[in-house]
Structure formats: C-alpha cells, structure tokens
Amino acid sequence: MDKQNISVGLDIGTTKIVAMIGRKNEYDKVEILGLGKAKSMGVHRGVVNNITQTIQSIQQAVQEAEAASGEKIEDVTVGIAGQHIRSLQHSDYITRPNSDMVIDEEDIDRLINQVHKLVMLPGEEIIHVLPQEFKIDGQAEITEPIGMYGGRLEANFHVVVGQVSSIRNVGRCIKSAGLNLEGITLEPLASANAVLSREEKEAGVALIDIGGGTTDLAVFKDGIIRHTAVIPFGGGVITEDIKEGCSIIEKQAELLKVKFGSAWPGENKDNEIVSIPGLRGREPKEITLKNLSKIIHARVVEIIEQVYVEIKNYGHEEQKKKLIGGIVLTGGGSQLKHLKQLVEYITGMDTRIGYPNEHLAGDSDDDIASPLYATAVGLVMDGLKRQERKKVEVVEQDVEIENEAELPEEPEAEPIAPEPIKERRSFLDKLTERVKDFLDKAE
C-alpha cells in the first residue's frame, strides 16, 4: 500500500494514548485502517511527567494499531494540550517601504515574524500565531490583504503560548518509542476539525473537549479561530471526587461514573442504591445514586462555569461576537448522562454532542465515531492535509525549475514562489522542525 497516503494520529492523553491509522478514500473521506489504545501512564493533566512509562504506553498503542491494520507505523502527527497552554490577543503592524507595490506573502510573513518576537515568560514559547483580521491604512475588517495596495499593514492575532520543555518531552517520548515526529497540532484544533462543520465555524461556535486531565476550549467565529483555552480539570477529577466522597477505590469510582453517573441529580429517586463489593472480605458498600449524582453535579458545574468564563472572555455577550452555533461537547467526558442539559442550563446556549463522523468513511466502525476519539480522528486528518501540502509544494517547485529552464533570458519577471510557500508553513510545522533539531542535537 502507498505509504504516502497513510497518516497516523497519536493522541497522548491523561487517561489513554490512542494511535489511529487512516487514509483518504476516493470520496475524500477518511477511512480508519487501524486503532490501538493503551492506558496512559506517566501523563498528568495533559503533560508528560514520566518519560519511561509514556514511551511504553505509546509503544503498546502503536503495536495494537499495527496489528489491527497490518501497516508499519513510522511517522506520527501528535497532539499537544495540557495545562501549560494559554492564549492571548495581540495587535501589530508594519510600515511597508513601497506602498506602490501590492501586498504579498512576504509582507504578511514579516508581520507574523514580528509577533514571534514578543517577550514571553521564561520557558514559554509561541506555538501558534493565527491572524484574525487585517487593517490596511486604517481600513478595517479585511480578511485577505494579498494583492491590495497600502503603506501600513496591521492585524489582530490570536497567539497560543506553551511551555517548550513540555513539548520537547513529548518529542523525546516519540523519538524514544522509535517513531518519527511528522507534525505537531494543538489538540483543541484537531478535535474542532473532526467534529465541527464549516457552517458552525462561520456562525460562531464553542468546542468543549472534556478529556481525562484537561478540558480544552476552542472558539470559532466567521470561520476563524478566535479563542483557545485549556482548563486543568477533566473527567479524572470527577472520578477522584467520587472516590473521596464514597470512600471507594478509583477503579470502582470510574465504573460508577460511567455506568450510573449523571450530571443532573434531580432525576434519581432516593431509594435507588448501588451495592459495591467490599475490599478483601469487608462488608459491601451501599451508595445512593442521588448522592453519586450530587458529587458529579458539583464538579461538572465548576468545570462548565470555568469554560463559560473563557467564552465570555472571548466576548460572546457582545452582539457582534455572539456564537449562534452554540456549544459542541466532545471528548470522553462528554458521554456523561444529562451533561448536554446541564450545559444548556448554565450557559443558556444551544448544545450538541460532537461525533467525529462527518469526515469519516460511511462504513466506519461505530466505536471510532465516538466523541472519545475526536482528537485522534482530527490528528489523522491533519496528517493527511500536511501530506497534501507537501505534494503541492514539490509540484510547484518542479514547475518553477522547469520554468526557469525554459526562460533563462527573463529572470527578473519570474516571481520566486517557492520561498513564501516554505515560509508560510504553519508555525506548528516550524515548531516540529525545531523540536526535531533539538532532539537530534541532544542525542
């Protein structure tokens, strides 16, 4: 099978590590060839805190995916999240030396590179610089400035910042697991690509990805990402609360949450009781479902309220920035019973559960189309997109070389296209290169 058309997404989560192999079929949908998952050891709140255990978990997930698909995995696209990720808004401008020439890719790159010179906290690095809208000589709300005239080019940027050491640790784990780091993607963006439609991104939507260790938020409006945030709580703290509140072990707490848990305490009758076997000959424990729901409800309300603060920080309450598409919940935590109703009650926004089935081939397994795998599906899609971009670059550079060979007498008329293409790669591609360089030097 052609290795070129296969992409592998590696979702390194707090509770599980997922390796997913996929390729594009003839209808431009993603066909999942294999899936492997392992219990995540050594990751806390989205951040690697034990390299050896993480490497073992990655290898286990990869081997499972290889066995399921019959493919050998070499290159992976990995997602980064974790409590060290934060975002900020920033405006910047450049003055162009010659306003008689049209604005081109190089001007935009100059402006973006300027944002990269922002001074961050020690150990932090800019991961993503996303232009929101441009202004040319004071004329606002320009989405595509290329080809226009003007002297002063300014833009508002959404800047995502993270701890570079955390990202390098992820890179280290992947390299030590015998894999190649093909690309790095921000997990909220990967999940968003998997579960949101273009119409929702245009209308305005908040994607809430509730994982085991963190809850990721990505806000879109007019087709552009406007705000991202990582809240350092997820399904894991709910399990922890049940464990403490009912004095039971973690395994039992997790089972209780999944089987009987509900985010809405009103629906359970007082006499509904679950009996849990005691440890090593001790008496069984009886827990009322009403109490269980109350424990879950308290923590879920806290998580949703924190997310809602971030949605309000973006400016959802202003008429112009209103999110008409409401909220989309995804991730393993979104499967909690009555969570949709609770989110609607707290935020007053329309809510749906996001399944990553929009871009999947029709005959995909129901398990794969679960919100649990939204990030992994998004990472596979991202890897496929990256491969397509590389193919286009190679073709365009070949065309350039042919053109230069044919037209040696007119070198000045030939625009140098490959340079901006290389330069205009997403900053995550550049970050990937930097992490690879760092790991090679560290050998």
C-alpha positions in Angstrom: 0.0 0.0 0.0 1.2 3.6 -0.8 2.8 4.9 2.4 2.3 8.4 1.1 -1.4 8.4 1.6 -1.4 7.0 5.1 -1.4 9.2 8.2 -1.1 8.3 11.8 -2.6 10.4 14.6 -1.1 9.9 18.1 -3.3 11.4 20.9 -1.3 11.4 24.1 -4.0 11.9 26.8 -4.1 11.8 30.5 -6.2 8.6 30.7 -5.4 6.9 27.4 -3.0 7.0 24.5 -4.6 6.4 21.1 -2.8 5.6 17.8 -5.0 5.8 14.8 -4.1 4.9 11.2 -6.1 6.4 8.4 -6.1 7.3 4.7 -8.3 9.3 2.3 -10.7 7.2 0.1 -11.9 8.1 -3.3 -14.8 10.2 -1.9 -12.3 12.4 0.0 -13.4 10.9 3.4 -11.1 9.4 6.0 -11.0 5.6 6.2 -9.7 4.3 9.5 -7.4 1.3 8.9 -6.4 0.6 12.5 -6.8 1.8 16.0 -4.7 1.0 19.1 -5.1 2.3 22.6 -3.2 1.9 25.8 -3.8 3.1 29.4 -1.8 6.3 29.7 0.8 6.0 32.4 3.1 9.0 33.0 0.9 11.8 31.8 -0.7 14.2 34.3 -3.2 16.9 33.2 -2.0 16.6 29.6 1.7 17.0 30.5 4.3 14.1 30.4 5.7 13.6 33.9 7.2 10.2 33.4 9.1 9.6 30.2 9.7 5.8 30.5 6.0 5.0 31.3 4.8 7.3 28.5 7.1 5.6 26.0 5.8 2.1 27.0 2.2 3.3 26.6 2.9 4.8 23.2 4.6 1.6 22.0 1.7 -0.5 23.2 -0.9 1.7 21.4 1.2 1.7 18.2 1.7 -2.1 18.2 -2.0 -2.6 18.6 -2.8 -0.3 15.7 -0.1 -2.0 13.6 -1.7 -5.4 14.4 -5.2 -4.2 13.5 -4.1 -2.6 10.2 -1.2 -4.7 9.0 0.7 -1.4 8.5 4.1 -0.5 9.9 3.9 2.9 11.7 6.9 5.2 11.2 5.7 8.8 11.1 3.1 10.3 13.5 1.2 13.5 13.9 0.9 14.3 17.6 -1.5 16.5 19.5 -0.3 18.9 22.3 -2.5 20.2 25.1 -2.1 20.4 28.8 -2.4 23.0 31.5 0.7 24.9 30.2 -1.2 26.1 27.1 -2.6 29.7 27.2 -3.6 32.2 24.6 -3.6 35.9 24.2 -4.8 38.6 21.7 -2.2 40.9 20.2 -2.2 43.6 17.6 0.9 44.5 15.5 1.7 46.5 12.4 4.4 47.0 9.8 5.1 50.0 7.6 5.9 49.0 4.0 8.8 50.7 2.3 7.0 50.9 -1.0 3.2 51.4 -0.9 3.0 51.5 -4.8 3.6 47.7 -4.8 0.8 45.3 -3.9 0.9 43.4 -0.6 2.3 39.9 -0.9 3.0 36.8 1.2 6.4 38.3 2.3 4.7 41.3 3.9 2.4 39.0 5.9 5.3 36.8 6.9 7.2 39.9 8.1 4.2 40.9 10.2 3.8 37.4 11.6 7.5 37.1 12.4 7.3 40.3 14.3 4.7 38.8 16.6 7.1 36.0 17.2 9.5 38.5 18.8 7.0 39.1 21.7 8.7 38.6 25.0 7.2 35.6 26.8 7.6 34.3 30.4 10.7 32.2 30.9 10.4 28.7 29.3 7.4 29.7 27.3 7.3 29.8 23.5 4.8 30.9 20.9 3.2 27.8 19.3 0.6 29.3 17.1 0.1 32.7 15.5 -3.3 33.0 13.9 -4.1 36.3 12.1 -7.7 37.3 12.8 -8.4 40.2 10.5 -6.2 42.8 8.8 -6.2 46.6 8.5 -4.7 48.5 5.6 -4.1 52.2 6.1 -6.8 52.3 8.7 -9.4 50.4 6.5 -10.6 47.6 8.8 -12.2 44.1 8.5 -10.0 42.9 5.7 -9.7 39.1 5.7 -7.3 38.6 2.7 -4.9 41.6 2.2 -2.8 39.9 -0.5 -3.0 41.9 -3.8 -4.1 45.2 -2.2 -2.2 48.4 -2.0 -1.2 50.2 1.2 1.6 51.5 3.3 0.6 50.4 6.8 -0.4 46.8 7.3 -1.7 45.8 10.7 -3.5 42.8 12.1 -5.1 41.3 15.2 -3.6 38.0 16.2 -4.6 35.1 18.3 -1.4 33.9 19.9 -1.1 30.5 21.6 1.7 30.0 24.0 3.0 26.9 25.7 6.0 25.5 27.8 8.6 24.5 25.3 10.1 21.9 27.7 6.7 20.1 27.8 6.6 20.0 24.0 10.2 18.7 23.8 9.3 16.0 26.4 6.5 14.8 24.1 9.0 14.8 21.2 11.5 12.9 23.3 8.9 10.2 24.0 8.0 9.8 20.4 11.6 9.5 19.3 12.5 7.0 22.0 9.4 4.9 21.0 11.1 4.5 17.6 8.8 6.9 15.8 9.3 9.9 13.6 7.6 13.2 14.6 5.8 14.3 11.4 3.8 17.1 12.8 2.5 18.8 15.9 -1.1 20.1 16.3 -2.9 21.8 19.0 -5.4 19.3 20.3 -8.5 21.7 20.5 -7.8 22.5 16.8 -7.6 18.8 15.9 -10.9 18.0 17.7 -12.6 21.0 16.1 -11.6 19.9 12.6 -13.0 16.4 13.3 -16.4 17.4 14.8 -17.4 20.9 13.5 -19.0 21.8 10.2 -17.9 24.8 8.2 -21.4 26.4 8.8 -20.9 26.2 12.6 -17.4 27.8 12.4 -18.9 30.6 10.3 -21.9 31.2 12.6 -19.8 31.0 15.8 -19.3 28.0 17.9 -17.5 27.0 21.1 -16.0 23.5 21.1 -15.5 22.0 24.6 -13.4 18.8 24.6 -13.6 17.2 28.0 -10.7 14.8 28.4 -9.4 12.9 31.4 -7.0 15.5 32.7 -8.0 18.8 31.0 -10.9 20.4 29.3 -9.9 22.2 26.0 -11.9 25.1 24.6 -11.7 26.4 21.0 -14.0 29.3 19.9 -14.7 29.9 16.2 -16.5 32.8 14.5 -16.6 33.8 10.8 -14.6 30.7 10.0 -11.6 31.8 12.1 -10.4 30.5 15.5 -10.9 33.4 18.0 -10.0 32.0 21.3 -8.4 28.9 22.9 -8.0 27.8 26.5 -7.1 24.8 28.5 -8.8 24.3 31.8 -6.8 21.9 34.1 -9.8 19.8 35.1 -11.4 16.9 33.3 -13.2 13.6 33.9 -10.4 12.5 36.2 -11.3 14.9 38.9 -14.9 13.7 38.8 -13.7 10.2 39.4 -11.4 11.5 42.2 -14.3 13.2 43.9 -16.5 10.0 43.8 -13.5 8.1 45.2 -13.2 10.5 48.1 -16.9 11.1 48.6 -17.9 7.4 48.7 -14.6 6.1 50.2 -14.1 3.5 47.4 -11.1 2.7 45.2 -10.5 4.5 41.9 -11.5 1.6 39.6 -14.9 1.3 41.3 -15.3 5.1 41.2 -14.7 5.2 37.4 -17.1 2.3 36.8 -19.8 4.0 38.9 -19.4 7.2 37.0 -19.6 5.6 33.6 -22.4 3.2 34.4 -24.7 5.1 36.8 -23.3 8.7 36.8 -25.5 11.6 35.8 -24.8 15.4 35.8 -28.4 16.1 36.9 -29.2 15.0 40.5 -32.9 15.7 40.3 -33.7 12.6 38.2 -32.6 10.0 40.7 -35.0 8.7 43.4 -33.8 8.5 47.0 -34.3 4.7 47.1 -32.0 3.9 44.1 -29.0 2.2 45.5 -25.9 0.6 44.1 -24.0 -2.1 46.1 -20.2 -2.2 45.7 -18.2 -5.2 46.9 -16.0 -4.5 49.9 -12.2 -5.0 49.8 -10.8 -8.3 50.8 -13.7 -9.8 52.8 -15.1 -6.4 54.1 -18.8 -5.6 54.0 -20.2 -4.4 50.7 -20.8 -0.6 50.4 -24.2 0.8 49.5 -24.2 4.1 47.6 -27.4 6.0 46.6 -27.5 7.2 43.0 -28.8 10.6 44.3 -25.6 11.1 46.2 -23.5 10.0 43.3 -25.2 12.5 41.0 -24.7 15.3 43.6 -21.0 14.7 43.7 -20.7 14.6 39.9 -23.0 17.6 39.5 -20.9 19.8 41.8 -17.7 19.2 39.9 -19.2 19.4 36.4 -20.8 22.7 37.3 -17.4 24.0 38.3 -15.8 22.9 35.1 -18.6 24.3 32.9 -18.5 27.6 34.8 -14.8 28.0 34.2 -15.3 27.2 30.5 -18.2 29.8 30.3 -15.9 32.4 31.8 -13.5 31.8 28.9 -16.3 32.0 26.4 -17.3 35.4 28.0 -13.7 36.5 27.8 -13.8 36.0 24.1 -16.8 38.4 24.1 -19.8 36.1 23.4 -22.1 38.6 25.2 -21.4 41.3 22.5 -23.9 41.3 19.8 -21.3 41.2 17.0 -19.4 38.3 18.6 -22.4 36.1 19.5 -21.9 32.4 19.0 -25.0 31.5 17.0 -23.9 27.8 16.7 -23.8 27.4 20.5 -21.7 24.8 22.1 -20.4 21.4 20.8 -19.2 18.9 23.5 -16.7 16.2 22.6 -14.1 14.0 24.3 -14.7 11.1 26.7 -16.2 13.3 29.3 -19.0 14.4 27.0 -20.6 11.0 27.3 -21.8 11.7 30.9 -25.6 11.4 31.1 -27.6 14.7 31.1 -24.4 16.8 30.5 -26.0 18.5 27.5 -29.0 19.6 29.5 -26.8 20.9 32.3 -24.5 22.9 29.9 -27.6 24.4 28.3 -29.0 25.3 31.7 -25.7 27.0 32.9 -24.8 28.8 29.7 -28.2 29.4 28.0 -26.5 28.3 24.8 -27.7 25.5 22.3 -25.6 22.4 22.9 -25.0 19.2 21.0 -22.6 16.3 21.4 -19.9 16.2 18.7 -19.2 12.9 16.9 -16.3 12.8 14.5 -18.3 11.1 11.8 -18.7 14.0 9.4 -15.3 13.3 7.7 -15.2 9.5 8.2 -16.0 7.0 5.5 -19.5 5.6 5.7 -18.6 2.1 6.7 -16.5 3.2 9.7 -16.9 1.3 13.0 -19.4 2.9 15.4 -16.7 2.8 18.1 -14.4 5.0 16.1 -17.1 7.6 15.6 -17.3 8.1 19.4 -16.5 11.5 20.9 -13.8 9.6 22.7 -11.7 9.5 19.5 -12.5 13.0 18.2 -8.9 14.3 18.8 -7.3 11.2 17.2 -9.5 11.5 14.1 -8.6 15.2 13.9 -4.9 14.4 14.1 -5.2 11.8 11.2 -7.0 14.4 9.1 -4.2 16.9 10.0 -1.5 14.5 8.9 -3.3 13.8 5.6 -3.6 17.6 5.0 0.1 18.1 5.7 1.0 15.4 3.2 -1.2 17.1 0.5 0.5 20.4 1.2 3.9 18.7 0.8 2.9 17.2 -2.5 1.7 20.6 -3.8 5.0 22.3 -2.7 7.0 19.6 -4.5 4.9 20.0 -7.7 5.1 23.8 -7.6 8.9 23.7 -7.1 9.2 21.3 -10.0 7.2 23.7 -12.1 9.4 26.6 -11.0 12.6 24.7 -12.0 11.0 23.8 -15.4 10.0 27.5 -16.0 13.5 28.7 -15.1 15.0 26.2 -17.5 12.7 27.5 -20.3 13.0 31.2 -19.6 16.6 32.0 -18.8 16.5 35.4 -20.5 13.9 36.9 -18.2 15.0 36.1 -14.6 13.5 39.3 -13.1 10.0 38.7 -14.4 9.9 35.3 -12.6 8.2 35.6 -9.1 10.1 33.4 -6.6 7.1 31.3 -5.5 8.7 28.5 -3.5 10.2 30.8 -0.9 6.9 32.2 0.5 5.4 28.7 0.3 8.2 27.4 2.5 8.0 30.5 4.8 4.2 30.5 5.1 4.0 27.0 6.5 2.1 26.9 9.8 4.2 27.7 12.8 3.4 24.3 14.1 5.4 22.9 11.2 8.3 25.2 12.2 7.9 24.1 15.8 8.1 20.5 14.7 11.3 21.2 12.9 12.7 23.0 16.0 11.8 20.1 18.3 13.4 17.6 15.8 16.6 19.7 15.6 16.7 19.9 19.4 16.3 16.1 19.8 18.9 15.5 17.1 21.4 17.8 18.9 20.6 16.2 22.3 21.5 12.7 21.0 
